Amino acid sequence: MKYDHFVVQSPSAPAKQLLLLFHGVGDNPVAMGQIGSWFAPLFPESLIVSIGGVEPCGPTGRQWFSVQGVTEENRQQRIDAIMPTFIETVRFWQKESGVGPQATALIGFSQGSIMALESTKAAPGLASRIIAFNGRFATLPTKASTATTVHLIHGGEDSVIDLAYAVSAQEALMQAGGDVTLDIVDELGHAIDDRSMQFALDHLRFTVPKHYFDEALSGSKPQDDDIIELM
């Protein structure tokens, strides 16, 4: 069940947060682990694991689903076919770490972002945070939960996954009552740079999830296991 993975950081004491990273098509968990190394110093009590896609792609790469012949019509079907395995992988690491969904973040790039975003439709509440670098939904959501805060970070000059997909995702999540932010990185293509990373780090540290405000307005208070949110 562990599949191909690379452990970026494993704390000596029981983990308080779980950060799972998901790479793009043809990449590998070791390479994506370099992104995880940015998070490690700020979240020393986190288990940080870079997860490989389930099937080989190229000489050293992996993927969750093939993009050969992929179209707007068949993309959702390909994602749906592998999504149970993606969800099972997240839950495996939650069980392995002892960290629940409230302190789990899924961090993806490109196809990894697609899988993380689509998981919010297939398994609401699977994680409390999604950081989607240069990603998109296969089909836009019509329902959303504030249990998961979605952070979209996208290159303004992305020619692989157009910025318009991120803008549409933000609009759809807002219309459905979800909790979402969108940061556009000027003059950046289909890549992650230091500006993208700063957006991601700042959101995990400083953005207060919307459901906290909702709970405050309703007179309730966060559960104890919410206190270790990634902030």
C-alpha positions as a Markdown table, in Angstrom:
| # | Residue | x | y | z |
|---|---|---|---|---|
| 1 | Met | 0.0 | 0.0 | 0.0 |
| 2 | Lys | 3.0 | 2.3 | 0.4 |
| 3 | Tyr | 3.7 | 2.3 | -3.3 |
| 4 | Asp | 6.6 | 4.4 | -4.6 |
| 5 | His | 7.4 | 7.1 | -2.1 |
| 6 | Phe | 10.1 | 9.2 | -0.6 |
| 7 | Val | 10.1 | 10.3 | 3.1 |
| 8 | Val | 11.2 | 14.0 | 3.2 |
| 9 | Gln | 10.9 | 14.3 | 7.0 |
| 10 | Ser | 9.9 | 11.9 | 9.8 |
| 11 | Pro | 9.8 | 13.5 | 13.3 |
| 12 | Ser | 11.3 | 11.6 | 16.2 |
| 13 | Ala | 8.1 | 12.2 | 18.3 |
| 14 | Pro | 4.6 | 11.3 | 17.0 |
| 15 | Ala | 3.7 | 13.5 | 14.1 |
| 16 | Lys | 1.3 | 16.4 | 14.6 |
| 17 | Gln | 0.8 | 17.2 | 11.0 |
| 18 | Leu | 0.9 | 15.1 | 7.8 |
| 19 | Leu | 2.0 | 16.7 | 4.5 |
| 20 | Leu | 1.7 | 14.5 | 1.4 |
| 21 | Leu | 3.2 | 15.7 | -1.9 |
| 22 | Phe | 2.0 | 14.5 | -5.4 |
| 23 | His | 4.1 | 15.1 | -8.5 |
| 24 | Gly | 3.3 | 15.8 | -12.1 |
| 25 | Val | 3.3 | 13.4 | -15.1 |
| 26 | Gly | 6.7 | 11.8 | -15.7 |
| 27 | Asp | 8.2 | 13.2 | -12.5 |
| 28 | Asn | 9.1 | 11.1 | -9.4 |
| 29 | Pro | 8.7 | 11.3 | -5.7 |
| 30 | Val | 12.3 | 12.1 | -5.0 |
| 31 | Ala | 12.2 | 15.2 | -7.3 |
| 32 | Met | 8.9 | 16.4 | -5.8 |
| 33 | Gly | 10.5 | 15.8 | -2.4 |
| 34 | Gln | 12.6 | 18.9 | -3.0 |
| 35 | Ile | 9.4 | 20.9 | -2.7 |
| 36 | Gly | 8.7 | 19.2 | 0.6 |
| 37 | Ser | 12.1 | 20.3 | 1.9 |
| 38 | Trp | 10.8 | 23.9 | 1.9 |
| 39 | Phe | 8.0 | 22.9 | 4.3 |
| 40 | Ala | 10.2 | 20.8 | 6.7 |
| 41 | Pro | 11.9 | 23.7 | 8.6 |
| 42 | Leu | 8.6 | 25.4 | 9.3 |
| 43 | Phe | 6.8 | 22.3 | 10.3 |
| 44 | Pro | 9.3 | 20.2 | 12.2 |
| 45 | Glu | 6.6 | 18.1 | 13.8 |
| 46 | Ser | 5.2 | 17.0 | 10.5 |
| 47 | Leu | 5.6 | 13.8 | 8.7 |
| 48 | Ile | 6.3 | 14.8 | 5.1 |
| 49 | Val | 6.1 | 12.2 | 2.4 |
| 50 | Ser | 6.3 | 12.6 | -1.4 |
| 51 | Ile | 4.1 | 10.0 | -3.1 |
| 52 | Gly | 4.7 | 8.5 | -6.5 |
| 53 | Gly | 2.1 | 7.9 | -9.1 |
| 54 | Val | 0.9 | 4.3 | -9.5 |
| 55 | Glu | 2.2 | 3.5 | -12.9 |
| 56 | Pro | 5.5 | 4.1 | -14.8 |
| 57 | Cys | 5.8 | 7.0 | -17.2 |
| 58 | Gly | 9.1 | 7.4 | -19.1 |
| 59 | Pro | 12.5 | 6.2 | -17.9 |
| 60 | Thr | 12.3 | 7.3 | -14.3 |
| 61 | Gly | 8.9 | 8.9 | -14.0 |
| 62 | Arg | 5.4 | 7.9 | -12.6 |
| 63 | Gln | 1.9 | 9.0 | -13.2 |
| 64 | Trp | -1.6 | 8.5 | -11.8 |
| 65 | Phe | -3.3 | 8.3 | -15.2 |
| 66 | Ser | -2.1 | 8.4 | -18.8 |
| 67 | Val | -2.4 | 11.6 | -20.7 |
| 68 | Gln | -2.0 | 9.9 | -24.0 |
| 69 | Gly | -5.1 | 10.7 | -26.0 |
| 70 | Val | -6.6 | 12.5 | -23.0 |
| 71 | Thr | -9.6 | 14.8 | -23.8 |
| 72 | Glu | -12.0 | 17.0 | -21.9 |
| 73 | Glu | -14.5 | 14.2 | -22.4 |
| 74 | Asn | -12.4 | 11.3 | -21.0 |
| 75 | Arg | -10.3 | 12.9 | -18.4 |
| 76 | Gln | -12.9 | 12.6 | -15.6 |
| 77 | Gln | -13.3 | 8.9 | -16.4 |
| 78 | Arg | -9.5 | 8.3 | -16.1 |
| 79 | Ile | -9.4 | 10.1 | -12.8 |
| 80 | Asp | -12.4 | 8.3 | -11.4 |
| 81 | Ala | -10.8 | 4.9 | -12.2 |
| 82 | Ile | -7.7 | 5.6 | -10.1 |
| 83 | Met | -9.3 | 7.9 | -7.4 |
| 84 | Pro | -10.1 | 5.0 | -4.9 |
| 85 | Thr | -6.4 | 4.2 | -4.9 |
| 86 | Phe | -5.4 | 7.8 | -4.4 |
| 87 | Ile | -7.8 | 8.1 | -1.4 |
| 88 | Glu | -6.6 | 4.8 | 0.0 |
| 89 | Thr | -3.0 | 6.1 | -0.2 |
| 90 | Val | -3.9 | 9.2 | 1.8 |
| 91 | Arg | -5.7 | 7.2 | 4.4 |
| 92 | Phe | -2.8 | 4.7 | 4.7 |
| 93 | Trp | -0.5 | 7.5 | 5.6 |
| 94 | Gln | -3.0 | 9.0 | 8.0 |
| 95 | Lys | -3.2 | 5.7 | 9.8 |
| 96 | Glu | 0.6 | 5.2 | 9.6 |
| 97 | Ser | 1.2 | 8.6 | 11.1 |
| 98 | Gly | -1.7 | 8.7 | 13.5 |
| 99 | Val | -2.7 | 12.1 | 12.0 |
| 100 | Gly | -6.3 | 12.7 | 11.1 |
| 101 | Pro | -7.8 | 14.7 | 8.2 |
| 102 | Gln | -7.9 | 17.9 | 10.3 |
| 103 | Ala | -4.1 | 18.1 | 10.3 |
| 104 | Thr | -3.5 | 16.6 | 6.8 |
| 105 | Ala | -2.4 | 18.7 | 3.8 |
| 106 | Leu | -2.3 | 17.4 | 0.2 |
| 107 | Ile | 0.2 | 19.4 | -1.9 |
| 108 | Gly | 0.3 | 18.7 | -5.6 |
| 109 | Phe | 1.8 | 20.0 | -8.9 |
| 110 | Ser | 0.1 | 19.6 | -12.3 |
| 111 | Gln | -1.4 | 16.1 | -12.4 |
| 112 | Gly | -0.7 | 15.8 | -8.6 |
| 113 | Ser | -2.8 | 18.9 | -8.1 |
| 114 | Ile | -5.6 | 17.5 | -10.3 |
| 115 | Met | -5.8 | 14.3 | -8.1 |
| 116 | Ala | -5.7 | 16.4 | -4.9 |
| 117 | Leu | -8.5 | 18.7 | -6.1 |
| 118 | Glu | -10.6 | 15.9 | -7.5 |
| 119 | Ser | -10.4 | 14.1 | -4.2 |
| 120 | Thr | -12.4 | 16.9 | -2.6 |
| 121 | Lys | -15.3 | 15.8 | -4.8 |
| 122 | Ala | -14.8 | 12.0 | -4.3 |
| 123 | Ala | -14.0 | 12.1 | -0.5 |
| 124 | Pro | -15.0 | 15.4 | 1.1 |
| 125 | Gly | -13.0 | 16.1 | 4.3 |
| 126 | Leu | -10.1 | 13.7 | 3.3 |
| 127 | Ala | -7.7 | 16.6 | 4.2 |
| 128 | Ser | -8.0 | 20.0 | 5.8 |
| 129 | Arg | -5.8 | 21.7 | 3.2 |
| 130 | Ile | -5.2 | 21.4 | -0.5 |
| 131 | Ile | -2.3 | 23.3 | -2.1 |
| 132 | Ala | -2.7 | 23.0 | -5.8 |
| 133 | Phe | 0.3 | 24.3 | -7.9 |
| 134 | Asn | -0.7 | 24.8 | -11.5 |
| 135 | Gly | -3.6 | 22.4 | -11.4 |
| 136 | Arg | -7.3 | 22.1 | -12.3 |
| 137 | Phe | -10.5 | 20.2 | -11.8 |
| 138 | Ala | -11.4 | 17.7 | -14.5 |
| 139 | Thr | -15.0 | 19.0 | -14.2 |
| 140 | Leu | -15.9 | 21.8 | -11.9 |
| 141 | Pro | -17.4 | 21.0 | -8.5 |
| 142 | Thr | -21.1 | 21.8 | -7.8 |
| 143 | Lys | -20.7 | 21.2 | -4.0 |
| 144 | Ala | -18.0 | 22.1 | -1.6 |
| 145 | Ser | -17.3 | 21.9 | 2.2 |
| 146 | Thr | -15.5 | 24.4 | 4.3 |
| 147 | Ala | -13.9 | 21.4 | 6.1 |
| 148 | Thr | -11.2 | 21.6 | 3.4 |
| 149 | Thr | -9.4 | 24.9 | 2.5 |
| 150 | Val | -8.2 | 25.0 | -1.1 |
| 151 | His | -5.2 | 27.1 | -2.0 |
| 152 | Leu | -4.8 | 27.5 | -5.8 |
| 153 | Ile | -1.4 | 28.8 | -6.9 |
| 154 | His | -0.9 | 29.2 | -10.6 |
| 155 | Gly | 1.6 | 30.6 | -13.1 |
| 156 | Gly | 0.2 | 33.5 | -15.1 |
| 157 | Glu | 1.9 | 32.3 | -18.3 |
| 158 | Asp | 1.1 | 28.5 | -17.9 |
| 159 | Ser | 0.7 | 27.1 | -21.4 |
| 160 | Val | 0.1 | 23.5 | -20.1 |
| 161 | Ile | -2.8 | 24.1 | -17.8 |
| 162 | Asp | -4.1 | 27.5 | -18.5 |
| 163 | Leu | -4.7 | 30.0 | -15.7 |
| 164 | Ala | -8.4 | 30.1 | -16.7 |
| 165 | Tyr | -8.9 | 26.7 | -15.2 |
| 166 | Ala | -7.7 | 28.0 | -11.8 |
| 167 | Val | -9.9 | 31.1 | -12.0 |
| 168 | Ser | -12.9 | 28.8 | -12.9 |
| 169 | Ala | -12.1 | 26.5 | -10.0 |
| 170 | Gln | -12.0 | 29.5 | -7.6 |
| 171 | Glu | -15.3 | 30.8 | -8.9 |
| 172 | Ala | -17.0 | 27.3 | -8.7 |
| 173 | Leu | -15.8 | 26.7 | -5.2 |
| 174 | Met | -16.9 | 30.1 | -4.0 |
| 175 | Gln | -20.3 | 29.7 | -5.6 |
| 176 | Ala | -20.7 | 26.3 | -3.9 |
| 177 | Gly | -19.9 | 27.8 | -0.5 |
| 178 | Gly | -16.3 | 26.5 | -0.3 |
| 179 | Asp | -13.2 | 27.9 | 1.2 |
| 180 | Val | -10.6 | 28.9 | -1.5 |
| 181 | Thr | -7.8 | 31.3 | -2.3 |
| 182 | Leu | -6.1 | 31.9 | -5.6 |
| 183 | Asp | -2.6 | 33.4 | -6.1 |
| 184 | Ile | -1.4 | 34.2 | -9.6 |
| 185 | Val | 2.4 | 34.2 | -10.1 |
| 186 | Asp | 3.2 | 36.7 | -12.8 |
| 187 | Glu | 5.2 | 35.7 | -15.8 |
| 188 | Leu | 5.5 | 32.1 | -14.5 |
| 189 | Gly | 4.8 | 29.1 | -16.8 |
| 190 | His | 4.0 | 25.5 | -15.8 |
| 191 | Ala | 6.4 | 25.5 | -12.9 |
| 192 | Ile | 6.9 | 26.2 | -9.2 |
| 193 | Asp | 9.3 | 29.0 | -8.2 |
| 194 | Asp | 10.2 | 30.7 | -4.9 |
| 195 | Arg | 7.2 | 33.1 | -5.2 |
| 196 | Ser | 4.9 | 30.1 | -5.5 |
| 197 | Met | 6.5 | 28.5 | -2.5 |
| 198 | Gln | 6.1 | 31.6 | -0.4 |
| 199 | Phe | 2.4 | 31.7 | -1.2 |
| 200 | Ala | 2.1 | 28.1 | -0.1 |
| 201 | Leu | 4.1 | 28.5 | 3.1 |
| 202 | Asp | 2.2 | 31.7 | 4.1 |
| 203 | His | -1.1 | 30.1 | 3.5 |
| 204 | Leu | -0.3 | 27.1 | 5.7 |
| 205 | Arg | 1.1 | 29.3 | 8.5 |
| 206 | Phe | -1.3 | 32.3 | 8.4 |
| 207 | Thr | -4.5 | 31.6 | 6.5 |
| 208 | Val | -7.3 | 30.9 | 9.0 |
| 209 | Pro | -9.8 | 28.3 | 7.6 |
| 210 | Lys | -13.3 | 29.7 | 7.0 |
| 211 | His | -14.9 | 27.0 | 9.1 |
| 212 | Tyr | -13.3 | 28.6 | 12.2 |
| 213 | Phe | -15.3 | 31.8 | 11.5 |
| 214 | Asp | -18.4 | 29.8 | 10.8 |
| 215 | Glu | -18.0 | 28.0 | 14.1 |
| 216 | Ala | -17.4 | 31.2 | 16.0 |
| 217 | Leu | -20.5 | 32.8 | 14.5 |
| 218 | Ser | -22.6 | 29.8 | 15.4 |
| 219 | Gly | -21.4 | 29.9 | 19.0 |
| 220 | Ser | -19.5 | 26.6 | 18.8 |
| 221 | Lys | -15.8 | 26.2 | 19.2 |
| 222 | Pro | -13.2 | 24.1 | 17.3 |
| 223 | Gln | -12.8 | 20.6 | 18.5 |
| 224 | Asp | -9.5 | 19.8 | 20.2 |
| 225 | Asp | -8.2 | 17.9 | 17.2 |
| 226 | Asp | -8.7 | 21.0 | 15.1 |
| 227 | Ile | -6.2 | 23.0 | 17.2 |
| 228 | Ile | -3.3 | 21.4 | 15.4 |
| 229 | Glu | -4.4 | 22.8 | 12.1 |
| 230 | Leu | -1.6 | 23.6 | 9.7 |
| 231 | Met | -1.2 | 27.3 | 10.6 |
